[in-house]
Amino acid sequence: MHIPKTTKAWFGLSPTGDLGPYTIYTSRRAGSVWYAKAPPTCPPSVHQLRQRNRFRNAAFAWRRLSQEQR
């Protein structure tokens, strides 16, 4: 689905990534390109789960720091 630049400017948007049921990217030729998000075809690997857990723990630790510690 192509969204005209005038519509994006009116809303003040330039989205990229996943937004609801869509994945959005910007193309030089076509502007914003929207397509239905593809569901994963296989479960996450052990390594992916480990990395996600590390990131989750780091984010939690960051939120617990005071402003002075950050």
N, C-alpha and C positions, 0 to 999 in steps of 0.2 A: 504494500500500500504506500503510495507516494503522497506526502503532505506538502503542499505548496509553501514556499518561503514566506509568502504574505501571511498565511495562517499562523506559522510559527512566530513571526514577528509580532503579530497581534496579541498572541498569548504570552510572549516573552519567553518562549521555550526553545531549547535546543537539546532535547533528551538523547541519551545514548545508553546502551545496556538493556537490562530487562525492566520492563514497565508493565505490570499486570501480566496478561497472557501474551505479550509481545516482546520481541527482541528488536532493538533499534540500533542502527548505525548510520553514519554519515558518508555519503558517496559524493565525490567531486562532480560527477556527471548528473546524478539524480537527486542530490540533496539528502534528506532523511529517508531512509528505507526502513519500513516496518514489516515484520513477518511473524507468524505464529511461533511462539517459543517451542523448541523441540524438547520433549521430555528425555531424560537420560535413558540410554539403552541398556546400561548395566549398573549395578550398585557401586558405590564408591569403594575404592581400594583401601587396604589397611593404611597405606602411606597417606592417602588423602584424608582419611579420618584422623590420623595422628596429627597432620599439619593443621587441620581445622581446629582440633582440640588445643593445640599450642597457641593459635591465634586467639581463640576464645579466652584462654587463660591470661594471655598478655593484655587483652582488652579489659578484662575484669580487674587485673592488677593496676592498670593505668587509671581506671575510674576510681579506685580506692586511694590513689595518691592525692595529697593536698595540692593546692595551687602552687605553693612554695616548692614542693618536691618535684613538680612537673617542670 
